[in-house]
Amino acid sequence: MKTLQRVKKMIPPLSPEMHKGMAGRIGVIGGSEEYFPIQSYTDFSYTGAPFYSCMSAMLFGADLGHVICEPGAATVVKS
C-alpha cells in the first residue's frame, strides 16, 4: 500500500492550465537497419516493441511520446 501512495505522489494531477508534454514525455529508440525496407510480403518488420513501449508509457500517464526508429518503420509506427 505504501508503494501505491508513493507512485500517486509522482504522477502530476491533471489541470486545464497544463499543455501537451507537461504531464510527462517519453522517447523510445528501437528498430534495426537489417529489417528495413520491407522488400516483399514474406519479410517481417519488427516495429511492435517500440510502438507498444511508447503507448504503455502514455497509458501510464505520459502525454507526449516519440518513437525514434528507422525511416522504413516510421510509416508502420505512425499508422
Number of C-alpha atoms within 10 A of each C-alpha: 5 7 7 8 9 10 9 11 9 8 13 12 10 11 8 5 6 10 10 10 12 13 17 16 16 16 14 17 14 17 22 13 11 9 16 16 14 13 9 7 7 7 11 12 17 15 20 13 13 20 21 14 18 21 19 12 18 17 10 11 16 20 17 17 18 14 21 16 18 18 12 17 23 14 10 13 15 8 5
